[in-house]
Amino acid sequence: MAVADVVEAMASHRPYRAALGIESALEEIEKNKGILYDTTVADVCLRLFREKGYKLL
């Protein structure tokens, strides 16, 4: 859940800040996988977006 929440929160517009973008979100996940985020879950998330073309609506 944490990985999905971080990606959605960073990539989406918030009233207090503009969207940071999906690439920034994925960089955060990649940088902290195995530290803040489960390695397997982070790898699946990165693969979904970068290899499988998954997009947030």
C-alpha positions in Angstrom: 0.0 0.0 0.0 2.8 2.4 0.8 4.3 2.2 -2.7 1.0 2.8 -4.4 0.2 5.7 -2.0 3.5 7.4 -2.6 3.3 7.2 -6.4 -0.3 8.5 -6.5 0.4 11.3 -4.0 3.5 12.5 -5.7 2.1 12.2 -9.3 -1.2 14.0 -8.5 -2.0 17.6 -8.0 -2.6 18.7 -4.4 -4.2 22.0 -3.2 -0.9 22.9 -1.6 1.5 22.0 -4.4 1.5 21.1 -8.1 1.9 17.5 -9.2 5.5 16.4 -9.1 5.0 13.9 -12.0 5.1 10.2 -12.4 8.9 10.1 -13.1 9.7 11.9 -9.9 7.5 9.4 -8.0 9.1 6.4 -9.7 12.6 7.8 -8.9 11.6 8.1 -5.2 10.5 4.4 -5.2 13.6 3.3 -7.0 15.9 5.3 -4.7 14.3 3.9 -1.5 13.4 0.4 -2.4 14.7 -2.0 0.2 15.0 1.0 2.6 11.5 2.5 2.9 9.7 0.2 0.5 9.5 -3.5 0.1 11.9 -4.5 -2.8 9.5 -6.9 -4.5 6.6 -4.5 -4.4 8.8 -1.6 -5.6 10.2 -3.7 -8.5 6.6 -4.7 -9.6 5.5 -1.0 -9.5 8.5 0.2 -11.5 8.0 -2.6 -14.1 4.2 -1.8 -14.4 4.9 1.9 -15.2 8.2 1.6 -17.2 7.7 -1.7 -19.1 4.0 -2.3 -19.2 2.9 1.2 -19.9 0.6 1.5 -16.8 -0.7 5.1 -16.4 -2.6 6.9 -13.6 -5.9 8.3 -14.6 
